[in-house]
Amino acid sequence: MADEPYISVVIPLLNERESLPELHRRLHEVLTAFGRPYEILFIDDGSTDGSWDVIKSLRQQDPHVRGFSFRRNYGKSAALAYGFRHARGQIVITMDADLQDDPAEIPKLVEKIESGYDLISGWKKKRHDPLGKRISSKLFNWATSLMSGIRLHDFNCGLKAYRREVIENINVYGELHRFLPVLAHWQGFRVGEMVVQHHPRRFGKSKFGISRATSGLFDLITVLFLTRYSKRPLHFFGVPGLISTFLGLIILAYLTYQRLFASVYLSNRPLLFLGLLLIIVGVQFISIGLIGEMITETQKERLPYAVREVLD
């Protein structure tokens, strides 16, 4: 390509052979008409249906196409992280390969970024998904919005736009691709939302499963810890530790009073064991927090901070 790309479209995929030619055709039409230099990155996450052969064919037809193939399935977060690392554009668009995301939304996403936002997340206001997936998605979005403090309707929409500084400052692994707006927000980036069109799936089948829904809660806890408490772990573990210890001390104080002044024997008193257990658990929580603080102190020079600008 003669021109350095201004827009990079990163597309993670798994077994989407039938969708790829149509997706490429739509992307080519939209991006060519938009008139900005672009590249399309297909990240094949271990497909077994011949998707990689289709990507190689598209590459031969169109020099804007770049392809990367994993030896096995590592997950969407790994595919996105790899795509972010190799994207060369100043604005990075992510979208799914199943034709449910509409390439026609890309110019509007880019314009939103150019208006001052750092990350724009798509909102599939009218979804064409099975009922179970829609219900679980609503619950997930409600819980994430409540616990993270960032008010978005659709955290997990695959169609998003990022300023380059965002992808250079967030670390994507595990299943944290669902929480990229949260990670960006807590690093001080300006996050917005835009209603996007959502189409019914035409080929293949959804990768959504019950295990994906149940793991969302653990991922949310991970994100909250990483964004709020990674540099002060004692604040995370210390609060439940103090509460547990305090309750245990109250129980033991009550039992001590009964023994000394009411002549009530402590043998066969389950309350005694509960008090001791609460104190032990509380001390363990506080100890974990202190160990975390020591680890944080030793890693202080390596802690990442998102810097907007430097005048030196």
C-alpha positions in Angstrom: 0.0 0.0 0.0 1.3 3.4 -1.0 -0.4 5.3 1.8 0.0 4.6 5.5 -3.5 3.5 6.7 -5.5 6.0 8.7 -8.2 3.4 9.6 -7.5 -0.1 10.7 -10.4 -2.6 10.7 -9.6 -5.5 13.1 -11.8 -8.6 12.6 -11.3 -11.6 14.9 -13.0 -14.7 13.6 -13.6 -18.3 14.2 -15.1 -20.5 11.5 -16.8 -17.8 9.4 -15.8 -19.0 5.9 -19.1 -18.3 4.3 -19.4 -14.7 5.7 -15.9 -13.5 4.7 -16.3 -12.7 1.0 -19.5 -10.7 1.6 -18.0 -8.9 4.6 -14.9 -8.0 2.5 -17.0 -6.7 -0.4 -19.0 -4.5 2.0 -15.9 -3.2 3.7 -14.2 -2.4 0.4 -17.3 -0.5 -0.8 -17.7 1.6 2.4 -14.0 2.3 3.0 -13.2 3.2 -0.6 -16.2 5.6 -0.7 -15.1 7.1 2.6 -11.8 8.1 1.0 -9.4 7.5 3.9 -6.4 5.2 3.6 -7.3 1.9 5.3 -6.3 -1.7 6.0 -8.3 -4.7 7.0 -6.9 -7.2 9.4 -8.4 -10.7 9.6 -7.3 -12.5 12.8 -8.2 -16.2 12.3 -8.5 -17.6 15.8 -7.8 -21.3 14.9 -10.6 -21.9 12.4 -11.1 -25.4 11.1 -13.6 -24.7 8.3 -11.3 -23.2 5.7 -11.6 -19.6 6.7 -7.8 -19.1 6.4 -7.9 -20.2 2.7 -10.6 -17.6 2.1 -8.5 -14.9 3.8 -5.5 -15.8 1.7 -7.6 -15.5 -1.5 -8.9 -12.1 -0.4 -5.3 -11.0 0.2 -4.4 -11.9 -3.4 -7.3 -9.8 -4.6 -6.9 -6.8 -2.3 -3.6 -5.4 -1.0 -5.6 -3.7 1.8 -6.1 -7.1 3.4 -3.8 -8.5 6.0 -4.2 -11.9 7.6 -3.0 -13.6 10.7 -3.7 -17.2 11.6 -3.4 -18.8 15.0 -2.4 -22.5 15.3 -5.3 -23.1 17.6 -8.2 -21.2 19.2 -7.0 -18.8 21.9 -10.1 -16.7 22.3 -11.4 -13.4 21.1 -9.3 -11.3 23.6 -6.1 -12.9 22.3 -7.2 -12.2 18.7 -8.0 -8.6 19.4 -4.8 -8.1 21.3 -2.8 -9.4 18.4 -4.8 -7.3 16.0 -4.2 -4.2 18.1 -0.5 -4.9 18.2 -0.2 -5.1 14.4 -2.7 -2.4 13.4 -1.1 0.7 11.9 -4.0 3.1 11.7 -4.6 6.1 13.9 -8.2 5.0 14.3 -8.9 1.3 14.9 -12.3 -0.3 14.2 -13.2 -3.7 15.6 -16.1 -5.7 14.3 -17.3 -9.3 14.2 -17.1 -11.4 11.0 -20.6 -12.9 11.1 -22.2 -10.0 9.1 -24.3 -8.9 12.1 -22.2 -5.8 12.4 -22.8 -3.3 9.5 -19.7 -1.8 7.8 -21.8 1.2 6.8 -21.5 2.4 10.4 -17.7 2.8 10.1 -17.7 6.4 8.8 -20.0 7.5 11.6 -17.8 5.9 14.2 -14.7 7.6 12.7 -16.4 10.9 12.8 -17.3 10.4 16.4 -13.7 9.7 17.3 -12.6 12.8 15.3 -15.1 14.9 17.3 -13.1 14.3 20.5 -13.9 10.8 21.8 -11.2 8.2 22.5 -13.5 5.2 22.3 -16.9 4.8 20.8 -18.9 1.6 21.6 -21.7 0.4 19.4 -25.2 0.0 20.9 -27.3 -2.7 19.3 -30.5 -1.1 20.3 -32.6 -3.5 18.2 -31.0 -6.9 18.4 -31.5 -9.9 16.2 -30.4 -12.6 18.6 -32.1 -15.5 20.4 -34.2 -14.5 23.4 -31.8 -16.2 25.9 -28.9 -14.3 24.6 -30.8 -11.0 24.7 -31.8 -11.5 28.3 -28.4 -12.5 29.5 -26.9 -9.6 27.6 -29.3 -7.1 29.3 -28.4 -8.5 32.8 -24.7 -8.4 32.0 -24.9 -4.8 30.7 -26.9 -3.7 33.7 -24.5 -5.3 36.2 -21.4 -3.9 34.5 -22.9 -0.4 34.3 -23.9 -0.5 37.9 -20.6 -1.8 39.3 -18.2 0.1 37.0 -19.9 3.5 37.1 -19.8 4.0 33.3 -23.2 4.3 31.7 -23.3 2.3 28.5 -26.1 0.2 27.2 -24.0 -2.4 25.3 -20.5 -3.2 26.6 -20.1 -6.3 24.5 -20.9 -5.0 21.1 -18.2 -6.1 18.7 -18.4 -2.9 16.7 -16.2 -0.2 18.4 -13.9 2.5 17.4 -10.6 3.4 19.2 -8.1 6.2 19.0 -4.7 4.7 18.7 -3.6 5.9 22.2 -6.3 3.7 23.7 -5.2 0.4 22.3 -1.6 1.3 23.2 -2.5 1.7 26.9 -4.9 -1.2 27.6 -4.0 -4.8 28.1 -6.4 -7.3 26.7 -6.3 -10.9 27.8 -8.5 -13.7 29.1 -12.1 -12.6 28.4 -11.5 -8.9 29.1 -12.5 -7.8 25.6 -16.1 -7.4 27.0 -14.8 -4.7 29.3 -12.6 -2.5 27.0 -14.8 0.6 27.6 -14.4 0.1 31.4 -10.6 -0.3 31.1 -10.4 2.8 28.9 -12.7 4.8 31.1 -10.6 4.1 34.2 -7.5 5.2 32.5 -9.0 8.6 31.8 -10.0 8.2 28.2 -13.3 9.7 26.9 -15.8 6.9 26.2 -19.0 7.4 24.2 -21.8 5.3 22.7 -23.6 5.2 19.3 -26.6 3.3 18.2 -25.6 0.9 15.4 -27.6 -1.4 13.1 -27.6 -5.1 13.9 -28.4 -7.8 11.4 -29.6 -11.4 11.8 -26.9 -14.0 11.5 -26.9 -15.5 7.9 -24.3 -18.2 8.2 -22.9 -20.5 10.8 -24.0 -20.5 14.4 -23.4 -18.3 17.4 -20.4 -18.9 19.6 -22.5 -17.9 22.7 -22.8 -20.5 25.4 -23.8 -20.8 29.1 -20.1 -20.9 30.1 -19.6 -17.6 28.5 -22.5 -16.1 30.5 -21.3 -17.5 33.8 -17.7 -16.4 33.3 -18.8 -12.8 32.9 -19.2 -12.3 36.6 -15.7 -13.4 37.4 -14.3 -11.2 34.5 -16.2 -8.2 36.0 -14.6 -8.8 39.4 -11.2 -9.0 37.7 -11.8 -5.7 35.8 -13.0 -3.9 39.0 -9.9 -5.1 40.8 -7.6 -4.1 38.0 -9.1 -0.7 37.5 -9.8 0.4 41.1 -7.5 -1.6 43.4 -4.5 -2.9 41.5 -2.3 -0.1 43.0 -3.9 -0.3 46.5 -4.9 -3.9 47.1 -5.2 -3.4 50.8 -8.3 -1.3 50.2 -9.9 -4.2 48.4 -9.0 -7.0 50.9 -8.8 -4.8 54.0 -12.5 -3.7 54.1 -14.0 -7.3 54.3 -11.1 -8.2 56.6 -11.8 -5.4 59.1 -15.5 -6.2 59.0 -15.0 -9.9 59.6 -12.5 -9.2 62.4 -14.7 -6.6 64.1 -17.7 -9.0 64.1 -15.6 -11.8 65.5 -14.3 -9.5 68.3 -17.9 -8.4 69.2 -19.0 -12.1 69.4 -16.0 -13.0 71.6 -16.6 -9.9 73.8 -20.2 -10.9 74.3 -19.2 -14.5 75.2 -16.5 -13.2 77.6 -19.1 -11.0 79.3 -21.4 -14.0 79.7 -18.7 -16.2 81.1 -17.4 -13.6 83.6 -20.6 -12.0 84.8 -23.4 -14.4 84.0 -21.5 -17.7 84.7 -22.4 -19.1 81.3 -20.0 -21.8 80.3 -18.5 -21.7 76.8 -18.4 -25.4 76.1 -20.6 -26.5 73.2 -21.2 -22.9 72.1 -21.2 -22.7 68.3 -21.1 -19.0 68.6 -17.6 -19.3 70.0 -16.3 -21.1 66.9 -18.1 -18.5 64.7 -16.3 -15.7 66.5 -12.9 -17.4 66.2 -13.6 -18.2 62.5 -14.5 -14.6 61.7 -11.3 -13.3 63.3 -9.1 -15.8 61.5 -10.8 -15.0 58.1 -10.4 -11.3 58.8 -6.7 -11.6 59.6 -6.2 -13.6 56.4 -7.9 -11.0 54.3 -5.8 -8.2 55.8 -2.7 -10.3 55.4 -3.5 -10.9 51.7 -3.9 -7.1 51.3 -0.6 -6.4 52.9 1.2 -8.9 50.7 -0.5 -7.3 47.7 0.8 -3.9 48.9 4.3 -5.2 49.2 4.2 -6.6 45.7 2.8 -3.4 44.4 5.6 -1.5 46.1 8.3 -3.7 44.4 6.7 -3.2 41.0 6.1 0.5 41.4 8.5 1.5 38.6 6.7 -0.9 36.2 3.2 0.3 36.8 1.5 1.5 33.6 0.0 5.0 33.5 -1.8 6.5 30.5 0.0 9.8 29.7 -1.8 12.2 27.4 1.0 14.6 26.6 4.6 15.4 27.8 6.3 18.8 27.9 9.9 18.2 28.7 
